[in-house]
Amino acid sequence: LSTTLLNAHTSQASDVHNPAQAGIAWQAYTPQVFTDAKAQNKHIYLYLEAVWCHWCHVMEAETHQDSTVQASLAKDFIAVKVDHDARPDLANRYREWGWPALIFLQADGTEIVKRAGYIAPPDFNRLLTAIVKDPSPESASAAPVFTPPKSALLTSAQSKHLLVLHDKNYDAKRGGLKTAQKFIDRDSMEFALGLTASGLEGSQKETKKVTQTLKAALNLFDPIWGGVYQYSTHGDWKHPHTEKIMRTQAGYLKLYAQAHLVLPKEGYLTHARSIETYLKTFLNNPTGGFYVSQDADVIPGKTDKAYFKLGDAERRKIGIPRVDTHEYADATAQAVEALAWLYAASADTSTLQLAQTKAQWLLSQRYRADGGFSHDQQDVAGPFLSDNLYAGKAFLALYRVTGERTYLQQALDSATYIAKTFAHPLAGFNTAVTAPGLIPAPPTVEENIYAARFLNLAYHYSAQPSLRKAAEHAMRFLAAPEIIDSRFEEVGILMADEELAQAPLHITIVGSRNDPKAQALFLETLKISNSYARIE
């Protein structure tokens, strides 16, 4: 892909767009917004968009351009626009309502109404009128309410419940979970892969889940440029939403690499390599990190299903969907971890070199003076748990595949930083450090699953009791009855619990790095698919 052509279709999406755009006086998300809302006796309209999102483009072009909507917002609301990729604190709090997420707040931050997705101008006007008439909260806050148990481990009843959900909510007809949007649930698939690799009684059922789902998900792969679309609608795998997000690319890359290690005859390595090719071609800054996403539309807001059926040359004649050239630490770190797993599956040293180069970029461009990682080059908020958690996981993955202790030390430093910076007073780790005057950024289930597993493995590498205590702190949030009972399928909690209950597989190769036999034996150990393992 020529640099000129790519640069013509890239963007740096800003946190606040030009106020002249759509005639709405958009404000930045700061404490001043709440101060102004109180002084002016107005409500707050928090519009969380994704720059790659088709329906966000439509909301901008239609609803926010409507003169009646503009007048209503100007009269009774302070309008705040935020790119959700730039603000993990808000993205994680309101993920279930987006994108776009339409959040209406009282001046003190109380949530009045939350809506998901595009709303046409007439309906949006009626919603604004109803909120002004009755601004009382429609539902409970998005922040989780939980009572942490004394024990950090699940009860037997909770473990059984999560297993039942894992089976009950699997779509035996189409693969994946029983959801209207089809995508690979990463934890569910990793759990199934683990049981497949174990060969234990009942593993055949999990093997079928793996092969059926990974085959069905190939419908989300771009056959021309590589990479994976975010999900498919209509309850099947054949109606993809064509945005390509780093979170999705890294998740699928890691899973298909791990699947190759478990089932090497299924061809999963080829599909993993196609994602790597996409990353290197479209989302790679050769002198920096990885870019965060590529738009769903060639022309924002206009769906062109025929475009993605074209070949390479035909697509390029029309144009290339815009790439958001932000280089966020969490996105690059997720790619580094996935590439480390791809190296384990392929033994391709160029893959390892790419992962190591991006890891060095994280240290040189996103490392904070206080020992943590920033999100962007200049952050307006944070620090954020995601940047530090995924960086820690990335460095631990690099240590696993290289044995270089500098990577281990950096992973342990990240674990220590997480433990001291993000702990919720009761249990779990908050998604961000929140500035005074803003909506709190509470713990999320996904991040605390990964935190519990990462911190626990870091403890076993280091024997630092504080890291074990931190892992248990995350687990007590996950084990809270309110959290368990609210989940549709969350076998990731069960994986975290099982790992905290036992020591990891530990393999040490004793020999010189220059010894070909020791090196060959080390490379052979990398074929172990179990992520809960110490390889040194």
N, C-alpha and C positions, 0 to 999 in steps of 0.2 A: 504493500500500500504506500503510495507516494506521500511524503511528508506534506507537500503542498496541498494535496487533496484532502488529507485528514485534517490539517489545520483549518481548512475552509469550513469544516463541519464540526468544530469543537467549540466548547463554551466553558466559561467559568461562571457558573450560576451564583449570583450574589444572595446574601441573606435577605436583603431588602431590595426590591426592584425599583425602577424609576417611578417616582410618585405620579408622573404624568401618564404612565401607562394605565389604561382603562379608567382614568379619571378618579381614582381612589387614592387618598392620601395615606399610603401604607407607612406604617411605623415599624421600627425595629423592636424586637422582643427584649425589653429592658424593664427594670423596676419603674422607670419614669412613666411607662404606659399605665401602670396601675395608679400612680399618683395623679396623672392627668385624668384618668377615668373618674376617680373620686371627686376631683375638683370640678369637673364638667358634668357630673351626674350622668355619665354614659356607661354603657356596657362595652365589653371588648369582644371583637370578632377575631379569633385566632385562626388564620388560614394556613394549614400545613400542606405544602405541595411537594411533589417529587418532580424534578426537572425532566425526568425520562418518561413521565406518566401521560398517556393519551388523554385521559379524562380531566387531568389538571389543565392541559392545554385547552380543552373544550370549555371548562369552567371559566378560564381567563377570557377566552374569545367571545363567549356568549353571556354568561351570567354577570361577570364583573364589568362588562361593557354596557350593560343595560342601564339606562339613565335613571329609572325608578329605583333600582338597586343602589346605584351610586348616591342618590339623594337620601335614601333611607339610612344608609351606612353613615353618611356625613352628619346626619341629624342626631342619631341616637347611639352611634358606636364609634369606638376607636379601632381602626382596622390594622391588624398586624399580619404580615406575611413572612413565613419562614420556610426555607428549603430544609426539608426534614433530614437530608443527608448531612447537612452542616450542623445539626443539633440533635445528637443521639438522645439527649435527655427528653426532649419533646417527642421525638420519633418513638421512643420506647414506651412512653406514657400513653400515647394515643395511637399506637400501631393498629389496634383493632378497628379503628374508625377511618382508615385511609387506604389509598390516597386518591384525591385529596381528603384530608380530615378537616371538618368544619366544626370548630369548637367555640362555643359562646360562654363568656365568663362574666361574672359580676366584678365590680371594681376591686373587691377584696380577694379575687382569685377563685371564688366558688364557681364550680361548673354548673351552668344553666342547662345547656343542650349540647349534645354531641351528635354529629351526623357524618355518615360515611359516603364519600363519592360525590359525583356531579349532581347538582340540583338545578333544574331549569329556572330561568328568571321568574316566571309567575309563582312557582312553588317557593322559591327562595324569598320572594317578597312577602308571601304569606307567613313564612317562618319568622322573618324579621318583625313583622307586625305582632305576631303572637308573643314573641319574646318581650317586646316592649310592653305589651299589655299585661303579661304575667311572667316576670323574670324569676319565678321560684324554680329551684332545681327540678329537672324532669326525672333524674335517676341518681343513683349513687355515684360518688367520685370514681374516677378511673384508677385512683391509687388503691392498691390491695389492702384489705383489712385481714390481719392474721394474728393468731395466738401461737407463738412458738412453743413446741413441747420441750420438756426437760432433756429428753434423749435426742441425740443427733441422728439416730437411725430410725428407719421406718418400722412400724409395727408389722407383724405378719399379715394382719388384715389389710393394711395399706399396700403391702407388696402384692398380695393376691389381687387386690382391686386394680392396680396398675397393669398387671398381667392380663386380667380380664378385658380391660379397655384396649390393650394392644391387639388382642384377637378380635374383639367385638367390632372395632372400628376399622378393621382392614377390609378393603374392597376386593373380595375374592374374584369378582367378575372382571374388573379393569386394572387391578393393581393400585398401590398407593392407599391412602386413607379414604374413608367414605365422606368426601367433601365435594362441594360444587366446583371448587377450583382444584385441579389436579397438579400436583408437584410432588417431589420426593421429600418426605419428612426425614430430615437427616438423622435424628436420634432413633427413630423407629427403624430405619434401614441399618444403622450401625449395630443396633441391638440384634436384628435378624442376622446380620453378617457374623456377629460374634457367636451366636448359637450354631450357625452353619459351620463355622470353623471348628467348633468344639466337637461335633459329631455325636453329641449326647442324644439321649432318647428324646424324640420329638423335634429334632433339628431338621428333619426332612420338610416339615411344615414351614419352617422359617426359610429354608432354601428356596422353596417355591415362591414365597413372598419376595425374596431377593430377585430371582430371575424374572419373575413376572413384572415387577415394578421397574427394574432397570431396563427391561426391554420396552415396556410401554413408554417410559420417559424419553426414549430416543426420538419420539415425535416432537419433543421440545428442542432438539438439537438443530442448529442451523446447518444444513448439509453443504452449504457453499463456503461460508466464512468460518464455520465452527462456532463454538460458544453455545450457550443454552438460554432459551427464552424463560421468562420468570415463571409462568404457569399457564394452564389451559382452562378455559371456561366450559360451560355446558355439561359438566360432570364427566367429561372424557378427556383424552389427551390430544385431541385433534383440532382444538380451537385456541392456539397459543396467543398470549399477549406478548408482543415481540420485543419488549425492552430487555436489555441484557445488563444485569446488575452484578457487581463484583461479588456480593454476598452469595448470589446464586452460582456464579462461575466457580468460586472457591469451594463451595459446599459440594457441588457435583464432581469437581475434579478430585477432591479427596475421596469421596465415596467410590467412584469408579476405579481409582487406583487401589483402594483397599479391597474392592470386590475382585480385582484381578489377582491379588495375593491369595484370596480364598478360593476363587474359581478361575484359574488361569486359562481354561479352554473356552471361556465364554466370549472372548474378544473385547473385554472391558477396557483393556489398556489402550486400544485404538481410539476409543471414545474419549478417554481421559486426555490423550495426546491432542485430540482435536480441540479441546478446550484450551490447552496450553498454547496451541497455535493461534487461536483467537486472541488470547491475552497478549501474546507477543506482537500481534499485528495491529490490534485496535486499542487496547487499553494500556499499552506500555509507553512510558516516557523513558527513552533510552538513557537519559542522564538523571532520572529521578525515580519516583515510585511508580505505582500503578494508578491509572485513572479509575474513577468510581463507577461509571455507568455509560451506557449508550442508549439513546432515545428509542422509543417504540415507533416513532413516525419519522418519515423523511421530511415531510412538512408538518410541523407541530399542529396537532389537533385534527389532522386528516388521515384516517386509516386507509392504507393501501395494501390489502391482503395479497394482491397480485405481485407486489414488489418482491416479497420474500420467496416467491416461486421462481424468480428470475435467476439467471446465472451471474457470475461475477462481473463480466463486461457490461451486461445489460443494466445491472444495478448501478454501476459506477457512472453510466451515462446519465442516469436520473439524478444521482446524488447519494450521499451516505448519511444515515441518521446521525444526528449530532452526538458527540462524545462530551460528557462533562469532565473537564480536565482537572478538577480538584483531585488532590492526592492525599486522601485522608489516611491517617495511620492505621486505623482498624481495617480498612479495605486492603491496603497493601500487606498488612500482617496476615490476614486470612489467606491471601494468595501465597505468601511465603510458606505457611504451614502446609497448604495443599501441594505446593511444588516439592516440598520435602518428602511427602508421601509418594508423589509421582516418581521421584528419584529412587525411593525404596522399591517401587514396583518395576522400574525400567532400567535402573543402573546407568542411566544416561547422565554423564557428568555435566553436560551443558545445562540440564535442568537444575542440577544442584548449584551450578555457578550463578544461574539467574536468581535463584532463591537467596543465595548468599549476598549477591550484589544489592538486592532490594532490602535485605536485613541491615546491611551496612548503611544504606540510605536512611532507614528508620532511625538509626543511632546518630547519624550526622545531621539530619534535618528535622526530626520530630522529638528528640530527647530533651526533656525539660531540666532546668537547673535543680529542681527538687527531686530528681530521680525517676520521674514518671515520663509518660509520652503525651504530647499534645495531639490534638485532632488534626488541625490544619497548620499552615505556616504561622498564622496569627489567629488565635482563638478569641471569640467574644464571650465565651463561657467555659465551664468545665473546671478541672479536668474531668474526662469521661471514663467510666469503667471499661467500655468496649475497647478503646485504644490500648489500654494497659493489659487487659485480659488477653486480647488476641496477639499482642506483641509477646507476652509471656509464653503463650502457647506456641507461637512461631519459633522462638528461640529454643524452647524445649524440644520441638520437633527437629530443629537443626542439630541439636546436641545428639539426639537419638541416631541420626544418620551419619554424623561425622565423628563423634567422640571428642570434639573440640570443647574443652572445659570453659572457654570464654563464653560460649553460648549458654552453658548451664548456669554460670554465674549471673548472666544477664536475666535469664528466666527466673532465678531465685530472687534477684533484686526486684523484678516486676511483681512477684508474689508478695514480697514484703511491702512494697508500695501499695498494692491493693488492700492488704490487710489493715494498714494504718490510715488509709485515706478514705475508703468508701463504706466502711462498716456502718450498718443501720444499728441504732441503739438496741433494738430487740433481737433481730436476727437478719441474716442476709446482708447483701452489699448493694448500696444504692447505685443507680445507673449513672450518677454524676454528683459532683459537689455543686450544690445549688447556691447561687448568690442570694443574699438577703433581699426580700421583697419580691422574689419570683416563686412560681409554683414548684413545690418540692419534686425531686426526681427520685421516686421510690424504687425498691428492688423490683426486678423483673424475673420471671421464672427461667427463661432461657439463659440469661446471663449468669444466674446463680447456679444453674446446672453445670455450666462450663467452669464457673469459678470453683465450685466444690470439687470437681474432678481435677482441675489444674492445681489447685492449692494442695490437695491431698497427695498428688503425685510429686509435687515439689517438696512436700514434707518427707516423702520416702527417699528422695534423692539427697536431702540435706540433713535429715534427722533434727530439724528445728521444731521444737514443740509449738512455737507460735504459729507455724503454718498449719499444723494439724488442727489447732484450735480455730484458725480461720476457716479451714475446710468445714469443720463442724458448725461454725457460725452460719455459713451458707446453707448447710444441710438442714439446720433447724427451721430456716425459712421455708424450704421446700417440703419439709415434713409436717408443716402446720396443716391441721385438718381443712381449714378454709381453702388452702392452695390445692391440696390433693382433690378435694371434692369438686373444685371448679374446672378441672381439666377435662378436655375431650379425649385426648390421648397424650400421655406424657411419660413414656417409658424411659426418657432421659433421667427422670428423678430416680427410677429404679436402678439404672446404671450407676449413678452417683452413689446411691446407697450401697450397692454391692461392692463398689471399689473402696469405700470407706470402711467396710467390714472386713477387708482382707488385704494382705500385702500384695503388691504387683509381682508378676513374673519378673525375675531379675537374672539377666545374662551378662556376664563380663568376659570379654575376650582378653586373655593374658598373653601379651606378646608385643614386639616392637611394631610401630606403624610402618616401618620399612620392611618388615617381614612379609613376603608375598603370601605365605600360608595364613598368617594371622589376619592379614587384610582380606583374603578370600573368605575366611571363616566369619569375619565381621560382616561382610557384604551378604553372606548367606543368612545371618540372623535378621537382617533388615526385611527379609521376606515374611517375618512374623506379622500377621495382620492385626493382632491385638494391640489397641492403643494404650491399654493399661499394662505397660511393660517398661522396665528399665533395661536399656541396652547400652553397654559401656565398653 
